[in-house]
Amino acid sequence: MTEPKKKSHKGAKSAEPLTAPEKLKILITIVDRFKTDFYVDVLEGYNVNMQAVIYGIGTAPTEIMHYLGLSQPKKSVILSVVREDMIKDIMIAYEDKYFKTKNGKGIAFTIPISSVIGVSIYQFLSNHIPMKRSESI
């Protein structure tokens, strides 16, 4: 006995395996303002497509800043959208830079992104360029 033929819809594309999208996170990095370009360059080395720098000034009294070992009240907050699989490598690079750079203190942490609307926006943020049909073989 032969199996019944599966119906195909007109214009239907051949089935390609579906893969789960890579998760994205917002990486927040807070560093002394004069070190901003240094850390932005580190992020660019990991193909981070979206970064925003916000300048801030600390409001803690001088005694507290001295006690905490903070040297400058002028800070930069670097907001970056990063693929989850790159976070560990970026944090290792940051740690390496913190220890090897004079006054290389800073804070870095991530916040998960639960959803992104639009395939093109997701592809830009995740630095993912879809393969063309002819390249998939």
Order of alpha helices (4+ residues) and beta strands (2+ residues): beta-alpha-beta-alpha-beta-alpha-beta-alpha
